[in-house]
Amino acid sequence: MISKSIPRILIAGTNSGCGKTTITCAILSALVSRKISTASFKCGPDYIDPMFHGKIIGTSSSNLDPFFYDENTLNALLAENSEDISVIEGVMGFYDGITMQSAKGSSYDVARITSTPVILAVNCKGTAYSILPIIEGFAKHKTDFHLAGVILNQTSSTTYAHLKTLIETNLGISVFGYLPKLPPHLILESRHLGLVTPAELANIKDTLTNLGKFASTTIDIDALIAAATDAPAIQYHDIAIEPVASAVIAVALDNAFCFYYKDSLNLFKKLGATLRYFSPLSDSKIPEDATGLYLGGGYPELYLSALSKNTAMKKSIQNWITSNRPTIAECGGFMYLTTEIDGFSMVAALEGVCHNTTKLTRFGYATFTATTNNILCSAGESFRGHEFHYYDCNNNGTAFAARKDNGKNWLAAYATENLYAGFPHISFYSNISIAKNFIRRCAQ
């Protein structure tokens, strides 16, 4: 058993939209401005919030997901990616989890498993004294976590002074500061899958730096550092991962394809892979030394014209697929391999037409069990993952049986001895053997 002291806090929220991401980015920026080596994490499967974290801290952010990982893996990955201080951003409301019936898989679950002090972000817009029972309810609903304090959002300096006194006097809960209604130049834009990706925003680095400077005047950063330092050591067993083969994996990475988990890519490297990044938007072919291909998710629907016009790249990928070379394509990457998206021609390595449903389709976590032997696993083996997309395809594949915790089920993905392609995003740490199988296949 390994014991490691990791200064850390978890920024949770009463609900989605209460300001968690803004507050988290503000705190990260303030810490970095003090030259503190800072790590960031996101609860749950989100891809975009970690991109904003990464813009601030200068390196990739990680995900901590109790559905994807068992408790030991969760703590081990926290330890592996930690720095002098670690800031974890929650997901949805603090107790909102995999289903409506329990808090399993929630930010609370992460705080409980990792024994991380919680800072609750509370949106005060339109409320006054009513904030007290809201905070009290969150503090007392479960007792096996540590609520270190709260940060108030959308309140004025005058109102904050009154609320701080009320909360600390009546509830005995520390108040670490507040954010008022932010000026337009500090507000992070959003779209249908969450925030707009930072690569699409002009001057995003300056925006995040200024957000940190602004927050340093209203949030007690020293008190947050003290709360993080008081966090108890975490306990975990080392996850022994040895190289299984040498491989070179071409990873699509640009504005259209940018949804990857840091720990999944690191796992590939631990298993012996070298990663070569390329752009389906601007490059003309897959890297020449590649022995495997990984097309992640993202926003191909926003770049349909550019993707469609890059015929050289489409031909390169089509030749790769038809030559039976090892490939993983998730969500947007899968869509790119089909015949067309919204009338724009794509790679056409797979039969299928993709269209916008204007609503989330098959949204959420699921366990995906193979119906046939394939590049990732044998029939009957499973991985955990999730679907998160507004688009759908008229030919989604039947190689995996998907099942949610609420009992919903469907068939998903193409899979052969050389290809995995489908809407499900894969959690490779949920079943490390599937990553090993992919690397071995690439090495062949």
C-alpha positions as CSV (number, residue, x, y, z in Angstrom):
1,M,0.0,0.0,0.0
2,I,1.3,3.4,-1.0
3,S,0.5,6.5,1.1
4,K,1.0,9.9,-0.6
5,S,0.3,13.4,0.7
6,I,-1.3,15.4,-2.0
7,P,-2.5,19.0,-1.3
8,R,-5.8,19.2,-3.0
9,I,-9.3,20.6,-3.1
10,L,-12.5,19.8,-5.1
11,I,-14.6,22.6,-6.5
12,A,-18.2,21.3,-6.4
13,G,-21.5,22.9,-7.2
14,T,-25.1,22.9,-6.2
15,N,-26.1,22.4,-9.8
16,S,-24.9,22.6,-13.4
17,G,-24.5,26.2,-14.4
18,C,-23.6,27.5,-10.9
19,G,-20.2,28.7,-11.9
20,K,-17.9,25.7,-11.2
21,T,-15.8,26.0,-14.3
22,T,-15.4,29.7,-14.1
23,I,-14.4,29.5,-10.4
24,T,-12.1,26.6,-11.0
25,C,-10.3,28.3,-13.9
26,A,-10.1,31.5,-11.8
27,I,-8.4,29.6,-8.9
28,L,-6.1,27.7,-11.3
29,S,-5.0,30.9,-12.9
30,A,-4.4,32.6,-9.5
31,L,-2.3,29.7,-8.3
32,V,-0.2,29.6,-11.5
33,S,0.4,33.4,-11.3
34,R,2.0,32.6,-7.9
35,K,4.4,30.2,-9.6
36,I,2.9,27.2,-7.8
37,S,3.2,23.9,-9.6
38,T,-0.5,23.1,-10.2
39,A,-2.4,20.0,-11.4
40,S,-6.0,20.0,-12.5
41,F,-8.6,17.3,-12.7
42,K,-12.2,17.0,-13.8
43,C,-14.8,14.7,-12.3
44,G,-16.7,12.6,-14.8
45,P,-16.2,12.1,-18.6
46,D,-16.1,15.7,-19.8
47,Y,-13.4,16.6,-22.4
48,I,-13.8,20.4,-22.8
49,D,-13.4,21.7,-19.2
50,P,-10.0,20.0,-19.0
51,M,-8.9,21.8,-22.1
52,F,-9.5,25.1,-20.3
53,H,-7.6,23.8,-17.3
54,G,-4.7,22.8,-19.6
55,K,-4.5,26.3,-21.1
56,I,-3.9,27.7,-17.7
57,I,-1.6,25.2,-16.1
58,G,0.4,24.5,-19.3
59,T,-0.1,20.8,-19.4
60,S,-3.0,18.3,-19.9
61,S,-5.7,17.9,-17.3
62,S,-6.9,14.5,-16.1
63,N,-10.4,13.0,-15.5
64,L,-11.4,11.3,-12.3
65,D,-14.4,9.1,-13.0
66,P,-15.9,6.6,-10.5
67,F,-17.9,4.9,-13.2
68,F,-14.8,4.3,-15.4
69,Y,-12.4,3.5,-12.6
70,D,-12.4,1.4,-9.4
71,E,-11.4,3.2,-6.2
72,N,-7.8,2.1,-6.3
73,T,-7.4,3.3,-9.9
74,L,-9.0,6.6,-9.1
75,N,-6.6,7.3,-6.3
76,A,-3.6,6.0,-8.2
77,L,-4.3,8.3,-11.2
78,L,-4.8,11.2,-8.8
79,A,-1.5,10.5,-7.3
80,E,0.3,10.0,-10.6
81,N,-0.9,13.3,-12.0
82,S,-0.7,15.4,-8.9
83,E,1.6,18.4,-8.4
84,D,2.4,20.8,-5.4
85,I,-1.4,21.5,-5.4
86,S,-4.2,19.8,-7.2
87,V,-7.6,21.3,-8.1
88,I,-10.4,19.0,-9.0
89,E,-13.5,20.4,-10.7
90,G,-16.8,18.7,-10.0
91,V,-19.5,17.7,-12.4
92,M,-23.2,18.8,-12.4
93,G,-24.6,19.1,-8.8
94,F,-22.4,17.7,-6.0
95,Y,-24.6,14.6,-5.4
96,D,-25.7,14.1,-9.1
97,G,-24.4,10.7,-10.3
98,I,-24.9,8.0,-12.8
99,T,-28.7,7.6,-12.1
100,M,-31.3,9.6,-10.3
101,Q,-31.6,7.0,-7.6
102,S,-28.2,7.6,-5.8
103,A,-25.0,9.7,-5.6
104,K,-22.9,6.9,-7.2
105,G,-20.5,8.3,-9.7
106,S,-21.0,11.9,-8.5
107,S,-18.5,14.6,-7.4
108,Y,-19.4,13.6,-3.9
109,D,-18.3,10.1,-4.7
110,V,-14.9,11.4,-5.9
111,A,-14.5,13.5,-2.8
112,R,-15.4,10.5,-0.6
113,I,-13.1,8.0,-2.4
114,T,-10.1,10.5,-2.5
115,S,-10.8,12.1,0.9
116,T,-10.6,15.5,-0.8
117,P,-11.8,18.7,1.0
118,V,-14.7,20.2,-0.9
119,I,-15.3,23.8,-1.7
120,L,-19.0,24.3,-2.7
121,A,-19.8,26.9,-5.4
122,V,-23.1,28.4,-4.7
123,N,-25.0,30.7,-7.1
124,C,-26.6,33.5,-5.1
125,K,-28.4,35.2,-7.9
126,G,-32.0,36.0,-6.8
127,T,-31.5,34.7,-3.2
128,A,-30.5,36.1,0.1
129,Y,-31.1,34.3,3.5
130,S,-32.4,31.3,1.5
131,I,-28.7,30.5,0.7
132,L,-28.3,29.2,4.3
133,P,-30.7,26.2,4.1
134,I,-29.3,25.4,0.7
135,I,-25.7,25.2,2.0
136,E,-26.9,23.4,5.2
137,G,-28.6,20.8,3.2
138,F,-25.6,20.0,1.1
139,A,-23.4,19.9,4.2
140,K,-25.6,17.5,6.1
141,H,-27.1,15.2,3.4
142,K,-24.0,13.0,3.6
143,T,-21.5,13.0,6.5
144,D,-18.6,11.0,5.0
145,F,-16.9,13.8,3.3
146,H,-15.3,17.1,4.4
147,L,-16.9,20.4,3.4
148,A,-14.1,22.8,3.8
149,G,-16.2,25.8,2.9
150,V,-18.0,27.7,0.1
151,I,-17.5,30.3,-2.6
152,L,-20.4,32.5,-3.5
153,N,-21.1,33.3,-7.1
154,Q,-23.1,36.1,-8.8
155,T,-23.3,38.4,-5.8
156,S,-22.1,41.9,-5.1
157,S,-19.4,42.9,-2.6
158,T,-22.0,44.4,-0.2
159,T,-24.3,41.4,-0.3
160,Y,-21.3,39.1,0.1
161,A,-20.3,40.7,3.3
162,H,-23.7,40.1,4.8
163,L,-23.9,36.5,3.5
164,K,-20.4,35.6,4.7
165,T,-21.3,36.7,8.3
166,L,-24.7,34.8,8.2
167,I,-23.1,31.6,6.8
168,E,-20.1,31.5,9.2
169,T,-22.2,32.5,12.2
170,N,-25.2,30.3,11.7
171,L,-23.6,27.3,10.0
172,G,-20.0,27.4,11.1
173,I,-18.9,26.9,7.5
174,S,-16.0,28.9,6.1
175,V,-16.7,31.3,3.2
176,F,-13.6,31.6,1.0
177,G,-14.8,34.5,-1.2
178,Y,-17.1,35.4,-4.1
179,L,-17.4,36.3,-7.7
180,P,-19.7,39.1,-8.8
181,K,-21.4,39.1,-12.2
182,L,-18.5,39.1,-14.5
183,P,-17.8,41.6,-17.3
184,P,-18.4,40.2,-20.8
185,H,-14.7,39.8,-21.6
186,L,-14.3,37.3,-18.8
187,I,-17.3,35.1,-19.6
188,L,-16.5,31.7,-21.2
189,E,-18.7,30.9,-24.2
190,S,-20.7,27.7,-24.5
191,R,-22.5,25.6,-27.1
192,H,-24.4,22.3,-27.3
193,L,-21.8,19.9,-25.8
194,G,-20.6,22.4,-23.2
195,L,-18.1,25.2,-23.5
196,V,-16.6,26.3,-26.8
197,T,-13.2,24.7,-27.0
198,P,-10.4,27.1,-26.0
199,A,-8.7,26.6,-29.4
200,E,-11.6,28.4,-31.0
201,L,-11.4,31.5,-28.8
202,A,-9.2,34.4,-29.6
203,N,-7.0,35.7,-26.7
204,I,-8.2,32.8,-24.5
205,K,-4.9,32.8,-22.6
206,D,-5.2,36.5,-21.8
207,T,-8.9,36.0,-20.8
208,L,-7.9,33.2,-18.3
209,T,-5.0,35.2,-16.9
210,N,-7.3,38.2,-16.3
211,L,-9.9,36.0,-14.8
212,G,-7.3,34.8,-12.2
213,K,-6.2,38.4,-11.5
214,F,-9.8,39.4,-11.0
215,A,-10.6,36.5,-8.7
216,S,-7.5,37.1,-6.6
217,T,-9.2,40.3,-5.3
218,T,-12.4,38.5,-4.3
219,I,-11.4,35.0,-3.4
220,D,-9.0,34.1,-0.5
221,I,-6.4,32.1,-2.3
222,D,-4.2,31.7,0.8
223,A,-7.1,30.1,2.7
224,L,-7.8,27.7,-0.3
225,I,-4.1,26.7,-0.3
226,A,-4.3,26.0,3.5
227,A,-7.5,23.9,3.0
228,A,-5.7,21.9,0.3
229,T,-2.7,21.4,2.5
230,D,-4.8,20.0,5.2
231,A,-6.1,17.2,3.0
232,P,-5.1,13.7,4.4
233,A,-2.8,11.4,2.6
234,I,-4.4,9.1,0.0
235,Q,-3.9,5.3,0.1
236,Y,-3.6,3.1,-3.0
237,H,-1.8,0.1,-4.6
238,D,0.5,0.8,-7.5
239,I,-0.9,-0.2,-10.9
240,A,1.9,-2.1,-12.6
241,I,1.9,-1.5,-16.3
242,E,4.7,-2.9,-18.5
243,P,5.3,-2.3,-22.2
244,V,3.8,-5.1,-24.4
245,A,5.1,-4.1,-27.8
246,S,6.5,-1.2,-29.8
247,A,4.0,0.7,-32.0
248,V,3.5,4.1,-33.5
249,I,0.0,5.4,-33.2
250,A,-1.2,8.3,-35.4
251,V,-3.5,10.4,-33.3
252,A,-5.8,13.0,-35.0
253,L,-5.6,16.3,-33.2
254,D,-6.9,19.6,-34.3
255,N,-10.1,21.7,-33.8
256,A,-12.3,19.0,-35.3
257,F,-10.8,16.0,-33.4
258,C,-9.7,16.9,-29.9
259,F,-11.6,14.7,-27.4
260,Y,-9.0,12.5,-25.7
261,Y,-8.4,11.4,-22.2
262,K,-4.9,12.2,-21.0
263,D,-4.6,9.0,-19.0
264,S,-5.7,6.9,-22.0
265,L,-3.0,8.4,-24.2
266,N,-0.5,8.0,-21.3
267,L,-1.6,4.3,-21.0
268,F,-0.7,3.7,-24.7
269,K,2.7,5.2,-24.1
270,K,3.3,3.1,-21.0
271,L,2.4,0.0,-23.0
272,G,5.1,0.8,-25.6
273,A,3.4,3.1,-28.1
274,T,4.9,6.3,-29.6
275,L,2.2,8.9,-30.5
276,R,2.3,10.9,-33.7
277,Y,-0.2,13.8,-33.9
278,F,-1.6,14.9,-37.2
279,S,-4.5,17.0,-38.5
280,P,-7.2,15.7,-40.8
281,L,-8.1,19.3,-41.4
282,S,-4.7,20.5,-42.7
283,D,-2.4,17.6,-43.3
284,S,-2.5,15.5,-46.5
285,K,-1.8,12.1,-45.1
286,I,-1.4,9.9,-42.1
287,P,2.2,10.0,-40.6
288,E,4.3,7.6,-42.7
289,D,5.7,5.6,-39.8
290,A,2.4,5.0,-38.2
291,T,1.4,1.4,-37.4
292,G,-2.0,2.3,-35.8
293,L,-4.6,5.0,-36.1
294,Y,-6.7,6.8,-33.4
295,L,-9.5,9.1,-34.5
296,G,-11.0,10.7,-31.4
297,G,-14.2,12.6,-31.0
298,G,-14.7,16.4,-31.3
299,Y,-16.6,18.7,-33.5
300,P,-16.3,17.5,-37.1
301,E,-19.7,18.9,-37.8
302,L,-18.3,22.5,-37.4
303,Y,-15.6,21.8,-40.1
304,L,-17.5,19.8,-42.7
305,S,-16.4,21.9,-45.7
306,A,-12.7,21.7,-44.8
307,L,-12.8,18.0,-44.0
308,S,-14.8,17.3,-47.2
309,K,-12.4,19.3,-49.4
310,N,-9.2,17.6,-48.0
311,T,-9.5,14.8,-50.4
312,A,-5.8,13.7,-50.0
313,M,-6.3,13.1,-46.3
314,K,-9.6,11.3,-46.9
315,K,-7.9,9.0,-49.5
316,S,-5.0,8.4,-47.1
317,I,-7.4,7.3,-44.3
318,Q,-9.6,5.3,-46.7
319,N,-6.6,3.4,-48.0
320,W,-5.5,2.7,-44.4
321,I,-8.9,1.3,-43.4
322,T,-9.3,-0.8,-46.6
323,S,-5.8,-2.2,-46.1
324,N,-7.0,-3.6,-42.7
325,R,-4.6,-1.5,-40.6
326,P,-5.4,-1.1,-36.9
327,T,-7.8,1.7,-36.2
328,I,-9.9,3.1,-33.3
329,A,-12.5,5.8,-34.2
330,E,-14.7,7.2,-31.5
331,C,-17.8,9.4,-32.0
332,G,-16.7,12.3,-34.2
333,G,-13.9,10.1,-35.5
334,F,-16.5,7.4,-36.4
335,M,-18.6,10.0,-38.1
336,Y,-15.6,11.1,-40.2
337,L,-15.2,7.5,-41.5
338,T,-18.8,7.3,-42.8
339,T,-20.1,8.3,-46.2
340,E,-21.3,11.8,-45.3
341,I,-22.3,14.2,-42.6
342,D,-25.1,16.7,-43.3
343,G,-24.6,16.2,-47.1
344,F,-20.8,16.7,-47.0
345,S,-18.7,13.8,-48.3
346,M,-16.4,12.1,-45.7
347,V,-13.9,9.3,-45.9
348,A,-16.5,6.7,-46.9
349,A,-14.6,3.8,-45.4
350,L,-17.9,2.8,-43.7
351,E,-21.4,2.8,-45.1
352,G,-23.5,5.3,-43.2
353,V,-25.0,8.8,-43.3
354,C,-24.8,11.1,-40.3
355,H,-27.3,13.8,-39.4
356,N,-28.1,16.3,-36.6
357,T,-30.9,15.1,-34.4
358,T,-30.9,18.5,-32.5
359,K,-30.9,16.7,-29.2
360,L,-28.7,14.4,-27.1
361,T,-28.9,10.8,-28.4
362,R,-28.3,7.8,-26.2
363,F,-26.6,10.2,-23.8
364,G,-24.7,8.9,-20.8
365,Y,-22.6,6.1,-19.3
366,A,-22.9,2.5,-20.4
367,T,-21.1,-0.8,-20.3
368,F,-20.2,-2.1,-23.8
369,T,-20.0,-5.9,-24.2
370,A,-18.6,-7.4,-27.3
371,T,-20.9,-9.6,-29.4
372,T,-18.0,-10.9,-31.4
373,N,-14.2,-11.3,-31.3
374,N,-12.6,-8.0,-32.4
375,I,-9.4,-5.9,-32.3
376,L,-10.1,-4.8,-28.7
377,C,-11.4,-7.9,-27.0
378,S,-13.1,-11.3,-27.3
379,A,-16.8,-11.9,-27.4
380,G,-18.3,-11.4,-23.9
381,E,-15.6,-9.0,-22.7
382,S,-16.5,-5.4,-21.8
383,F,-15.3,-1.9,-21.4
384,R,-16.9,1.1,-19.8
385,G,-17.5,4.3,-21.7
386,H,-20.1,6.8,-22.6
387,E,-22.0,8.4,-25.5
388,F,-22.4,12.2,-25.8
389,H,-23.6,13.4,-29.2
390,Y,-26.3,15.3,-31.0
391,Y,-25.6,13.6,-34.3
392,D,-26.7,10.1,-35.2
393,C,-26.0,7.7,-38.1
394,N,-28.3,5.4,-40.0
395,N,-25.8,2.6,-39.6
396,N,-24.2,2.5,-36.2
397,G,-22.9,-1.1,-36.1
398,T,-23.8,-4.1,-33.9
399,A,-20.4,-5.3,-32.5
400,F,-21.1,-4.3,-28.9
401,A,-24.2,-4.6,-26.7
402,A,-24.6,-1.4,-24.7
403,R,-26.3,-1.3,-21.3
404,K,-27.0,1.5,-18.9
405,D,-27.4,1.2,-15.2
406,N,-31.1,2.1,-15.6
407,G,-31.6,-1.0,-17.9
408,K,-31.6,0.8,-21.2
409,N,-29.8,-1.1,-23.9
410,W,-28.9,-0.9,-27.6
411,L,-26.3,-2.2,-30.1
412,A,-23.3,-0.1,-31.0
413,A,-20.1,0.1,-33.1
414,Y,-18.4,-1.7,-35.9
415,A,-15.6,-4.0,-34.8
416,T,-13.4,-6.4,-36.7
417,E,-9.9,-7.8,-36.0
418,N,-8.5,-4.5,-37.3
419,L,-11.1,-1.9,-36.6
420,Y,-13.2,-0.3,-33.8
421,A,-15.5,2.5,-34.9
422,G,-18.6,3.8,-33.1
423,F,-20.2,6.5,-31.1
424,P,-19.1,5.2,-27.7
425,H,-16.0,6.8,-26.2
426,I,-13.8,4.2,-24.6
427,S,-12.4,4.3,-21.0
428,F,-9.2,2.3,-21.5
429,Y,-8.4,2.1,-17.8
430,S,-11.7,0.4,-17.3
431,N,-10.2,-2.6,-19.0
432,I,-6.5,-2.2,-19.6
433,S,-6.4,-5.4,-21.6
434,I,-8.2,-3.7,-24.5
435,A,-5.4,-1.2,-24.8
436,K,-2.9,-4.0,-24.7
437,N,-4.7,-5.8,-27.5
438,F,-4.7,-2.6,-29.6
439,I,-1.0,-2.0,-29.1
440,R,-0.1,-5.6,-29.9
441,R,-2.2,-5.4,-33.1
442,C,-0.5,-2.2,-34.1
443,A,2.9,-3.8,-33.5
444,Q,2.0,-6.6,-36.0
